[in-house]
Amino acid sequence: MASFKDPSFQDRTSSAAAAKQKALEALRAKPPIDEAVVAERLAAREAKELAEREKRAAKRAAEDEAKAAKKAEAEAAAEKKREAEAKVELTDAEKKAIRDAKYAARKNKKK
């Protein structure tokens, strides 16, 4: 069975430092990014963001338009209902005349 101190603390720290140094060297060896590529990526990102903003604005405008149309439709239906109720509303005299006409028709039918 291996002992607790095999590999020793110094061995482990030195191997960790070596791995860190290797990673840093790999990072330093990486070629620098070309400014033209950076500018191209930035322009592409800005174009994409602009398109997304326009899409959101168009969607919001469509939703607002749909809400306005729905509200106008509801108002038109309410107005139509009010007009229908106004037409149905008869005065007491008109109601009495209709009742009297029905009564007279029944009386004439019996004769």
C-alpha positions in Angstrom: 0.0 0.0 0.0 1.3 3.4 -0.9 2.0 5.8 1.9 0.3 9.1 2.3 3.5 11.0 1.5 4.2 9.2 -1.8 4.4 11.5 -3.9 5.5 14.2 -1.5 4.0 17.6 -1.1 7.0 19.2 -3.0 6.5 16.8 -5.9 2.8 17.6 -6.1 3.4 21.4 -6.0 6.1 21.2 -8.6 4.0 19.2 -11.0 1.1 21.7 -10.5 3.5 24.6 -11.2 4.8 22.8 -14.3 1.2 22.3 -15.6 0.4 25.9 -14.9 3.6 27.1 -16.7 2.7 24.8 -19.7 -0.8 26.3 -19.9 0.7 29.9 -19.8 3.2 29.1 -22.5 0.4 27.6 -24.7 -1.6 30.8 -24.2 1.4 33.0 -25.0 2.1 31.0 -28.2 -1.4 31.7 -29.4 -1.4 34.1 -32.3 -2.9 37.5 -31.7 -6.4 38.2 -33.1 -6.4 40.2 -36.3 -8.1 43.7 -36.0 -10.0 43.1 -39.2 -11.5 39.9 -37.8 -12.4 41.7 -34.5 -14.1 44.5 -36.5 -16.0 42.0 -38.6 -17.2 40.1 -35.6 -18.3 43.4 -33.9 -20.2 44.5 -37.1 -21.9 41.1 -37.3 -22.9 41.3 -33.7 -24.3 44.8 -34.1 -26.2 43.9 -37.2 -27.7 40.9 -35.3 -28.7 43.1 -32.4 -30.2 45.6 -34.7 -32.3 42.9 -36.4 -33.4 41.6 -33.1 -34.4 45.1 -31.9 -36.4 45.6 -35.1 -38.1 42.2 -34.8 -39.1 43.0 -31.2 -40.4 46.4 -32.2 -42.4 44.9 -35.1 -43.8 42.3 -32.7 -44.7 44.9 -30.1 -46.4 47.1 -32.8 -48.4 44.1 -34.1 -49.5 43.3 -30.5 -50.5 46.9 -29.9 -52.4 46.9 -33.2 -54.2 43.7 -32.3 -55.1 45.1 -28.9 -56.5 48.3 -30.5 -58.5 46.3 -33.0 -59.9 44.1 -30.3 -60.8 47.1 -28.2 -62.5 48.8 -31.2 -64.4 45.6 -31.9 -65.5 45.4 -28.3 -66.6 49.0 -28.3 -68.5 48.5 -31.6 -70.3 45.5 -30.1 -71.2 47.4 -27.0 -72.5 50.3 -29.1 -74.6 47.9 -31.2 -76.0 46.3 -28.0 -76.9 49.7 -26.6 -78.6 50.6 -29.9 -80.5 47.3 -29.9 -81.6 47.9 -26.3 -82.7 51.4 -27.1 -84.9 50.1 -30.0 -86.4 47.4 -27.8 -87.2 49.9 -25.0 -90.8 50.8 -25.5 -92.7 53.5 -23.8 -95.6 52.6 -21.4 -98.1 53.9 -23.9 -96.7 51.7 -26.7 -96.7 48.7 -24.4 -100.4 49.4 -23.5 -101.3 49.8 -27.2 -99.8 46.4 -28.0 -101.5 44.8 -25.1 -104.9 46.3 -26.0 -104.4 45.1 -29.6 -103.8 41.5 -28.5 -106.8 41.7 -26.1 -109.0 43.0 -28.9 -107.8 40.3 -31.3 -108.7 37.6 -28.7 -112.1 39.1 -28.2 -112.7 39.2 -32.0 -111.6 35.6 -32.3 -114.1 34.4 -29.8 -117.0 36.1 -31.6 
